[in-house]
Amino acid sequence: MPILALHKPFDLVHGMVIDDLHSVGVGVVKSLLHSWFSVAKRKEAFSIYNKVVTNFYYIFLCMMLFFICMFIA
């Protein structure tokens, strides 16, 4: 008799272990990112929304000036 025939069939639902990476870690990171970048929480001390928007604004202006100077020259 084969060895595999002695074991019960594997149950996918009850045989898997819930790992913390996909159950806790992803949810924590998602809520942290939402808190940091949320428009609704931009007045809070932990928010970096205004800093990111300001930096993107300056980067956009520099890129526009670069392309204008590139096409004029």
C-alpha positions in Angstrom: 0.0 0.0 0.0 1.4 3.4 -0.9 2.4 5.8 1.9 0.3 8.6 0.4 -2.8 6.5 0.7 -2.4 6.3 4.5 -2.8 10.0 5.0 -6.0 12.0 4.9 -6.5 14.3 1.9 -5.2 17.9 2.5 -7.8 20.4 3.3 -7.0 23.8 1.9 -9.3 25.8 4.2 -8.2 24.3 7.5 -4.7 23.3 6.5 -3.3 26.8 5.8 -1.8 29.1 8.4 -2.7 32.8 8.4 0.6 34.7 8.2 1.1 38.1 9.8 2.5 39.7 6.6 -0.7 39.5 4.7 -3.2 39.9 7.5 -1.7 42.5 9.8 1.3 44.2 8.0 -0.6 45.1 4.9 -3.5 46.7 6.8 -1.1 48.7 9.1 0.9 50.0 6.1 -2.3 50.9 4.3 -3.7 52.9 7.2 -0.3 54.6 7.8 -0.1 55.7 4.1 -3.7 56.8 4.2 -3.0 58.9 7.3 0.2 60.4 6.0 -1.2 61.3 2.5 -4.8 62.0 3.2 -6.3 65.4 2.3 -8.7 65.1 5.1 -5.9 64.8 7.7 -3.5 67.3 6.2 -3.8 69.6 9.2 -2.6 66.9 11.6 1.0 66.9 12.9 1.8 63.5 11.3 0.6 64.4 7.9 3.2 64.9 5.1 0.5 65.9 2.5 1.6 69.6 2.3 5.3 68.7 2.0 4.6 66.3 -0.8 2.3 68.6 -2.7 4.8 71.5 -2.3 7.7 69.3 -3.5 5.8 68.1 -6.5 4.8 71.7 -7.4 8.5 72.8 -7.4 9.6 69.7 -9.4 6.8 70.4 -11.9 7.9 74.1 -12.3 11.6 73.1 -12.7 10.6 70.5 -15.4 8.5 73.1 -17.2 11.4 75.6 -17.2 13.8 73.0 -18.4 11.6 72.0 -21.3 10.9 75.7 -22.2 14.6 76.5 -22.2 15.4 73.3 -24.2 12.9 74.2 -27.0 13.9 77.9 -27.1 17.7 77.2 -27.4 
